[in-house]
Amino acid sequence: MYHEDPDVDKVRAIQKRFESYGIRIYSVAHYSYRTLRVQLGQPGRDEDIETYRKFLRTLGKLGIPGANYDFHPGNTYTTSYIERRGYRTRQFSEKDFREKVEKQMHGRDYSADEIWANYTYFMKAVLPVAAEANVTMALHPDDPPLAKMNGVAKLFVHYDGYKRAEQIASASKHWGVRLCVGTWMEGGDRMGKNTLEMIRDFGGRGKLLDIDFRNVSSPLPVFHETFPDEGYTDMYQVMKALRQVKYSSGIVPDHIPALSGEGEDRRAGLAYCIGYFKALLRRANEEVG
């Protein structure tokens, strides 16, 4: 995630720092698209959109192939944190959110039609630049997947929202999905397709560009985040499905719980997740071929 001016020299300096450790940057998010001016259609949005267009051109010049984005201007991610098995993790309760947290966040309600209009305006302005720069934009689902929060409709809480986004992108090869499998699991039966079906659909057509690989305790109305080996989903089946559609991009150890005594860098949890991913991938490679 990048907040500063997306000047080529500034981003190149970050890129070179990563390269000095043998790490290639495949995707970046720049939050100029996350302003209320863009997502709520307020005056001045064209200025923010132009910053994002500059960001896409910068990625193109530096050979960074992906740009991640989302679109939920009225979101609340968490209602509490809990301690479980020696780690601290995020919890969300729909009941607690509605009764204790929710408020009209932006002065009035915003309908789905309004948010779709703002989303479409943004995409029509930026996707042609992404194509010129040979950068692919990857859309993250709304976490948690509730249709309306804090008076603002949310769009990407169901398979149908992704299909509409694909239509808006006119099936461009420079648009695709950042599938947060944890978010999809949070929705459970509400999502229209389950996680494996999403992978087969979008992955089977080469539209999966990033995977946030995390697990949760249960679907809504209440869930907490877990390490990948102890949620309600068998993450091997997810890894196997990715291998079956020949997915070859990034897998992110997303929202890593904080182990007791661990600092904010969460290095031990990160190492645990990556080791587990590598074991799942080895088994999938052996089984799928």
Number of C-alpha atoms within 10 A of each C-alpha: 11 12 9 11 14 21 14 16 11 12 18 16 11 11 16 14 13 13 12 9 8 8 11 13 15 15 20 18 19 19 18 23 22 18 16 18 19 24 23 23 18 12 10 11 21 16 13 19 22 15 19 25 21 19 26 30 22 21 25 21 15 15 14 20 21 25 25 20 19 21 23 23 22 22 21 15 13 18 17 13 13 11 14 13 8 11 17 17 20 20 19 21 17 18 13 15 18 12 10 10 13 17 14 13 14 14 9 10 16 20 14 15 11 16 22 21 15 19 21 14 18 20 19 12 15 18 20 15 20 26 18 12 21 20 25 25 29 23 24 22 27 21 21 25 24 20 14 18 23 21 18 23 22 27 26 25 22 22 19 14 17 19 14 14 22 17 11 17 18 10 13 16 14 22 26 27 26 23 25 23 24 27 25 29 26 26 23 17 13 17 20 16 17 17 22 17 14 20 27 16 15 18 23 17 11 17 23 26 27 25 22 18 23 25 28 26 19 18 18 21 14 16 20 22 26 25 22 23 16 13 19 14 19 12 20 18 14 18 23 20 22 22 19 18 17 13 20 12 12 15 19 16 21 19 17 24 20 21 19 13 9 13 10 8 10 15 14 13 18 18 12 14 21 14 12 18 21 12 13 18 17 15 15 20 14 9 11 12 9
